[in-house]
């Protein structure tokens, strides 16, 4: 079986390599699984913030960002899609208005033309075209669960093979049911 390549771009270079990002050491890990590889990018902030890292993990088209041992010293002034570091509040771009609706919050933080470019291409939607909104988990999706090809029991079984933390299992089950893909258990 051919190996599915886990693609990435660094400095607009396909499969680019780099030992640093933003002046901090960068290490790229690839699990080399043949079908659905996982890749992890670790940015080691220890030279300035001892013991702290930013870890970006990818699986299929999903991206996860973790902060290892985060401190206010390193992240105290950050705001955005992850909220305000110090308060935990989901604030708008004005850094004052608190938004409690996550769909409205995501729309508020849609990338604008004046923002730095994070991705290598400009795929749709781009501002002023609105983002594609997720399904309401209390609406159509619930009504269609009876049409699912994967049962709750199958999802739980797949997740519990490798996960022990009940919250991880819950997240895993949600991802499997939402995507209708048992392989999503491999993302955790």
GUBARO-566121 format. One line per 3 residues: number of its first residue (from 1); their letters; for each residue x, y, z of C-alpha. Coordinates in steps of 0.2 Angstrom, whole numbers, always signed. Layout:
<rs>
NUM) a) X Y Z; ...
</rs>
This chain:
<rs>
1) xxx) +0 +0 +0; +7 +17 -5; +9 +29 +10
4) xxx) -2 +44 +10; +9 +59 +12; +6 +71 +26
7) xxx) +8 +88 +17; +14 +105 +24; +21 +121 +18
10) xxx) +34 +131 +27; +38 +149 +20; +27 +145 +5
13) xxx) +38 +130 +1; +29 +113 -2; +36 +100 +11
16) xxx) +48 +114 +16; +60 +111 +30; +66 +123 +44
19) xxx) +74 +121 +60; +67 +137 +67; +51 +147 +67
22) xxx) +50 +165 +74; +68 +162 +81; +63 +147 +91
25) xxx) +68 +129 +88; +55 +119 +77; +55 +100 +77
28) xxx) +43 +90 +65; +37 +73 +70; +29 +61 +57
31) xxx) +22 +45 +64; +25 +37 +47; +8 +27 +47
34) xxx) +5 +21 +30; -14 +26 +27; -18 +42 +38
37) xxx) -1 +49 +44; -1 +61 +59; +11 +75 +59
40) xxx) +16 +86 +74; +26 +102 +74; +34 +107 +91
43) xxx) +39 +125 +93; +51 +125 +108; +50 +142 +118
46) xxx) +62 +136 +131; +75 +148 +127; +64 +163 +132
49) xxx) +50 +154 +142; +57 +138 +150; +48 +122 +148
52) xxx) +35 +130 +136; +30 +124 +119; +17 +126 +105
55) xxx) +12 +110 +98; +3 +109 +81; -4 +92 +77
58) xxx) -12 +87 +60; -23 +72 +56; -32 +71 +39
61) xxx) -39 +89 +37; -40 +93 +56; -28 +104 +65
64) xxx) -25 +104 +84; -15 +117 +93; -9 +114 +111
67) xxx) +1 +125 +123; +12 +115 +134; +15 +124 +151
70) xxx) +8 +141 +145; +11 +156 +156; +5 +174 +156
73) xxx) +23 +179 +153; +23 +170 +136; +5 +172 +131
76) xxx) -3 +185 +142; -6 +197 +128; -14 +185 +116
79) xxx) -31 +186 +110; -40 +179 +95; -49 +162 +91
82) xxx) -43 +154 +107; -50 +169 +117; -40 +180 +129
85) xxx) -26 +171 +138; -28 +180 +154; -47 +181 +156
88) xxx) -52 +166 +146; -66 +177 +139; -70 +176 +120
91) xxx) -68 +194 +115; -70 +202 +99; -57 +211 +89
94) xxx) -60 +227 +99; -54 +217 +114; -68 +223 +125
97) xxx) -84 +216 +118; -87 +198 +125; -95 +186 +113
100) xxx) -104 +171 +120; -111 +163 +104; -97 +153 +96
103) xxx) -103 +155 +78; -104 +174 +80; -86 +173 +88
106) xxx) -79 +163 +73; -87 +176 +61; -79 +190 +71
109) xxx) -62 +182 +69; -63 +178 +50; -47 +183 +42
112) xxx) -48 +200 +34; -37 +207 +20; -27 +217 +32
115) xxx) -22 +202 +42; -6 +192 +40; -7 +178 +28
118) xxx) -6 +161 +37; -10 +149 +23; -1 +146 +7
121) xxx) -17 +149 -4; -33 +159 -4; -47 +147 -4
124) xxx) -65 +152 -2; -73 +159 +7; -63 +175 +9
127) xxx) -69 +191 +17; -81 +199 +13; -89 +182 +8
130) xxx) -95 +175 +25; -88 +159 +32; -97 +143 +30
133) xxx) -107 +140 +46; -107 +123 +55; -123 +113 +57
136) xxx) -132 +117 +73; -128 +102 +84; -146 +103 +91
139) xxx) -154 +104 +74; -153 +94 +58; -138 +83 +64
142) xxx) -148 +76 +79; -163 +73 +67; -151 +63 +55
145) xxx) -142 +53 +68; -154 +39 +65; -146 +39 +47
148) xxx) -129 +37 +53; -119 +22 +47; -109 +22 +63
151) xxx) -117 +19 +80; -113 +27 +97; -107 +10 +103
154) xxx) -95 +8 +88; -88 +25 +91; -85 +23 +109
157) xxx) -77 +6 +106; -65 +14 +93; -61 +28 +105
160) xxx) -59 +17 +121; -45 +6 +113; -32 +20 +115
163) xxx) -40 +33 +126; -42 +33 +145; -47 +51 +149
166) xxx) -67 +52 +148; -66 +69 +141; -54 +63 +127
169) xxx) -66 +48 +124; -81 +60 +123; -72 +72 +110
172) xxx) -67 +57 +100; -84 +50 +99; -91 +67 +94
175) xxx) -78 +68 +80; -82 +50 +74; -101 +53 +73
178) xxx) -99 +71 +66; -87 +64 +52; -94 +47 +50
181) xxx) -76 +41 +50; -70 +28 +63; -52 +32 +58
184) xxx) -54 +49 +67; -50 +39 +83; -32 +40 +77
187) xx) -32 +59 +79; -31 +57 +98
</rs>
